Amino acid sequence: MGRLRSLLAHPRAPLFAALLALLLLSPALSAGYLLDDYTFQLTLHPSSQASGLGRPGWDLFNFETGDPAHFAAARSHGIWPWWVAPNFRLAFFRPLSSSLHAWEFRHLGRMPWAQHLHSLLWYAALVMVVGAAQRRILGAGLVSGVAVAMYAIDDAHVLPALWITHRNALLALTLGFAAVLLWDRRARPHEGGRVPSFVTGPALFAAALAAGEAAFGALAWIVAHALLLDPRPRATRAREFAPFVAVSAVWFALYRGLGYGAAGGGFYLDPLRQPGEFLGALLTRMPLLLASQFALPPADLWMQQPLRVQVIASMVAYAVLVLGALWLRRTLRGDPRVPFLLTGTILSLVPVCATWPSDRLLLASGFGAFSLLALAVTHAKASRALILTVLAVHGALAGALTPLKVFAVQGMFGGIVTRAADTLPLGAGAERAEVLALTAPDLLTPLYASSVHVVSRGHAPPLALRTLSVHVEGELTARRVDAHTLELTLSRGFLHDAMSQTMRGAPWNFRPNEAIDAGTMRATPTALTDDGRPRTVRFEFSRALEDPALRWVRWEGAGFVPWTPPPVGASVTLAPIDLGRAMSGSP
């Protein structure tokens, strides 16, 4: 124990913590690609560029700005599903991160381990910068060493470190916390120490914003510092903060002027365009994120839950957080750093409440949360119960879960894509056919599987790859209306899963018998659920359903299987997809 205390109190404790994090996360080197990694590869492929569906290398996070031509082409090819909101927009201004990804996918596409190594090195850099800032705030010694160690091994950080295209958050916060560190050095210079230049911090923040909007999580810490920790006169603080305001204003002007933002989907909210919805989300999601940050369960648990369940969970979380705060107050009362750490933790979570709760959003708030916990467990008045609880959850459990999560995430998200690619009828002749997935376990797996065929296996892309339904709850009845028409009825209604709602959120704004054109297919909702989602949809095709140019599949067990439409006038009923089997690959 004495040896461990000396390591935590060592001046190089942030480096030791970063090396420990690299060790625990090292299984990521063999993880392969995940989620949007496939999308970026497909976007950069010559076939996508030729069809007008590609993006410049600096603009890969621009999924949809609302351009009518791009939107129509994406829906016609099946990249956007038939139910996508007509006003759908999902575009992020991340030119620095995007340019790095474009270079890597073009030159290191067959070496995902190198791209994972790049991400892990950025995570190590983030740990070291956070550790350096904690040493400035908490003082050199055991407290800051415990704080950075808990931050480094936090299992909530697995997905940002593992998911290549989530690296933008690592870049943005590494640069952003470097700006926080420089702010503190200017505000509270050590005697005889070098004071950083006035422009260095704002320049780092500008670079952080070019990497991703996660940089606003670091800006929240500068705001909290200026309000509660900075000893300089108010006028001096205001003058120092003005360049950060200017950089933010320029970024917002570019963001709006170039058409970036989110609309139409249920995954992201735009705080400026949807202030009422954002306030409601803030009240619901903030306690769930705080509960996950300080204790359990993981914030991702709530993504698949109905809103009413999230609201109830939020109320419970509020109560638990109040009790936890009272518990910590007994130990930390009177410490002047506590108001700063609490305020910064809460402010850093405000921007990420614009999307669904997830542990991956806790990179910025962890700076304050683990500093508070480190202050508590190292305090002379700390109870044995507090020390054991914190070290068990954020030490032993987190350290054990981190490598296990790496394997689990890759097994779930990587395995399902590989099995989908192996069972989709793509390859010879597919470029002259449309592949129609009657059912799928989620919205994006067919698209990712198509990327595997086109990018990794050298197959030509199909004319279109359409998902007619995501079917993980209730019964599905498929009725053949005529030679060209199939009618699907879902007992739970379409868009009953959270992932489908990323493309269209409430209010749903579907109208009975209003046709939706998607290239050679027309989808017409004919009956709606009580909350306005389609229950029955009629799909009309330009070809007869038996035409060889239409290749039908449905998901069964661990992959796709061929499917044959029933005769005219007949119908078939299918049980829901077992999502656990689909994700795990069990037969």
SULJOGI-V950914 format. One record per residue. RES is the residue in one letter. PSI is psi as a letter, one per 20 degrees, with the letter a starting at -180 (999 if undefined). Layout:
((RES	PSI) (RES	PSI))
This chain:
((M	h) (G	h) (R	g) (L	g) (R	h) (S	h) (L	g) (L	h) (A	i) (H	q) (P	h) (R	k) (A	g) (P	h) (L	g) (F	g) (A	h) (A	g) (L	h) (L	g) (A	g) (L	h) (L	g) (L	h) (L	j) (S	h) (P	i) (A	h) (L	h) (S	j) (A	h) (G	b) (Y	q) (L	q) (L	c) (D	i) (D	g) (Y	g) (T	g) (F	g) (Q	g) (L	h) (T	h) (L	i) (H	q) (P	h) (S	h) (S	g) (Q	g) (A	h) (S	i) (G	j) (L	i) (G	r) (R	q) (P	q) (G	h) (W	i) (D	k) (L	h) (F	j) (N	n) (F	h) (E	o) (T	j) (G	j) (D	p) (P	g) (A	g) (H	g) (F	g) (A	g) (A	g) (A	h) (R	h) (S	h) (H	i) (G	j) (I	g) (W	p) (P	r) (W	h) (W	j) (V	q) (A	p) (P	h) (N	k) (F	p) (R	p) (L	n) (A	p) (F	p) (F	n) (R	m) (P	h) (L	g) (S	g) (S	g) (S	g) (L	g) (H	g) (A	g) (W	g) (E	g) (F	h) (R	h) (H	i) (L	k) (G	h) (R	j) (M	m) (P	h) (W	h) (A	h) (Q	h) (H	h) (L	g) (H	g) (S	g) (L	h) (L	h) (W	h) (Y	g) (A	h) (A	g) (L	g) (V	g) (M	h) (V	g) (V	g) (G	h) (A	g) (A	h) (Q	h) (R	h) (R	g) (I	g) (L	i) (G	q) (A	p) (G	b) (L	g) (V	g) (S	h) (G	g) (V	g) (A	g) (V	h) (A	g) (M	h) (Y	g) (A	h) (I	j) (D	p) (D	i) (A	i) (H	j) (V	g) (L	g) (P	h) (A	h) (L	h) (W	o) (I	g) (T	j) (H	j) (R	h) (N	h) (A	h) (L	g) (L	g) (A	g) (L	h) (T	g) (L	h) (G	g) (F	h) (A	h) (A	h) (V	g) (L	g) (L	h) (W	g) (D	h) (R	h) (R	h) (A	h) (R	m) (P	q) (H	q) (E	p) (G	i) (G	q) (R	p) (V	p) (P	q) (S	q) (F	h) (V	i) (T	g) (G	g) (P	h) (A	g) (L	h) (F	h) (A	g) (A	h) (A	g) (L	h) (A	h) (A	h) (G	q) (E	i) (A	i) (A	h) (F	h) (G	h) (A	h) (L	h) (A	h) (W	h) (I	g) (V	g) (A	h) (H	g) (A	h) (L	h) (L	i) (L	h) (D	p) (P	i) (R	r) (P	q) (R	g) (A	h) (T	g) (R	g) (A	g) (R	h) (E	h) (F	i) (A	g) (P	h) (F	h) (V	g) (A	g) (V	g) (S	g) (A	g) (V	g) (W	g) (F	h) (A	g) (L	g) (Y	g) (R	g) (G	h) (L	j) (G	j) (Y	q) (G	a) (A	q) (A	q) (G	h) (G	r) (G	i) (F	g) (Y	q) (L	q) (D	o) (P	h) (L	h) (R	i) (Q	m) (P	h) (G	g) (E	h) (F	h) (L	g) (G	g) (A	h) (L	g) (L	h) (T	g) (R	h) (M	g) (P	h) (L	g) (L	g) (L	g) (A	g) (S	h) (Q	g) (F	h) (A	c) (L	r) (P	r) (P	q) (A	h) (D	h) (L	h) (W	i) (M	h) (Q	i) (Q	q) (P	q) (L	h) (R	h) (V	h) (Q	h) (V	g) (I	g) (A	h) (S	g) (M	g) (V	g) (A	g) (Y	g) (A	g) (V	h) (L	h) (V	g) (L	g) (G	h) (A	g) (L	h) (W	g) (L	h) (R	h) (R	h) (T	h) (L	j) (R	p) (G	i) (D	o) (P	i) (R	i) (V	g) (P	h) (F	g) (L	g) (L	g) (T	g) (G	h) (T	g) (I	g) (L	h) (S	i) (L	i) (V	g) (P	h) (V	i) (C	i) (A	i) (T	r) (W	q) (P	p) (S	q) (D	h) (R	i) (L	j) (L	j) (L	g) (A	g) (S	h) (G	h) (F	g) (G	g) (A	g) (F	h) (S	g) (L	g) (L	h) (A	g) (L	g) (A	g) (V	i) (T	i) (H	q) (A	h) (K	j) (A	p) (S	q) (R	h) (A	g) (L	g) (I	g) (L	h) (T	g) (V	g) (L	h) (A	g) (V	g) (H	j) (G	e) (A	g) (L	g) (A	g) (G	h) (A	h) (L	h) (T	g) (P	h) (L	h) (K	h) (V	g) (F	g) (A	g) (V	g) (Q	g) (G	h) (M	g) (F	h) (G	h) (G	g) (I	h) (V	g) (T	g) (R	h) (A	g) (A	h) (D	h) (T	i) (L	p) (P	m) (L	q) (G	c) (A	p) (G	i) (A	h) (E	i) (R	j) (A	q) (E	p) (V	p) (L	o) (A	o) (L	g) (T	q) (A	q) (P	i) (D	r) (L	h) (L	i) (T	g) (P	h) (L	g) (Y	h) (A	h) (S	h) (S	g) (V	g) (H	g) (V	g) (V	g) (S	h) (R	i) (G	k) (H	q) (A	q) (P	q) (P	r) (L	g) (A	q) (L	o) (R	p) (T	o) (L	h) (S	q) (V	p) (H	n) (V	j) (E	q) (G	a) (E	q) (L	p) (T	p) (A	o) (R	p) (R	o) (V	g) (D	a) (A	h) (H	j) (T	p) (L	p) (E	p) (L	p) (T	p) (L	p) (S	h) (R	i) (G	q) (F	r) (L	k) (H	i) (D	q) (A	h) (M	h) (S	h) (Q	i) (T	h) (M	i) (R	p) (G	r) (A	q) (P	p) (W	h) (N	k) (F	q) (R	p) (P	p) (N	j) (E	o) (A	q) (I	o) (D	p) (A	m) (G	c) (T	j) (M	q) (R	p) (A	p) (T	o) (P	p) (T	i) (A	q) (L	q) (T	r) (D	h) (D	j) (G	j) (R	q) (P	p) (R	h) (T	p) (V	p) (R	p) (F	o) (E	p) (F	q) (S	i) (R	q) (A	q) (L	h) (E	i) (D	p) (P	i) (A	i) (L	o) (R	o) (W	p) (V	r) (R	r) (W	p) (E	p) (G	d) (A	j) (G	a) (F	q) (V	q) (P	q) (W	q) (T	p) (P	q) (P	r) (P	r) (V	p) (G	i) (A	r) (S	q) (V	q) (T	p) (L	q) (A	q) (P	q) (I	p) (D	o) (L	h) (G	g) (R	g) (A	g) (M	h) (S	h) (G	j) (S	p) (P	999))
